[in-house]
């Protein structure tokens, strides 16, 4: 009787081991082509759109300039920098609005 129980137990262990090994095997599936759409970034600004470095009024000021000339150059530079900032903000706004449209 004990041998029969051990034999059944051994058979059950073998079946369990086979089931585990069979569950670990990889099932091979045939891969079907799947279409993936990936959005490709596109440049919204061309190289000539962005202005290059500029010499502002304070940089153009001659050495030994009077206080009045320095103050006028500072005011002129503020206006130049404001205009450049407005241009860059406009370029950025048009770039962002173009990116929103398909």
Secondary structure by P-SEA (a helix, b strand, c coil): caaaaaaaaaaaaaaaaaaaaaaabbbbbbccbbbbbbbbbcccccccccccccccccccccccccaaaaaaaaaaaaaaaaaaaaaaaaaaaaaaaaaacc
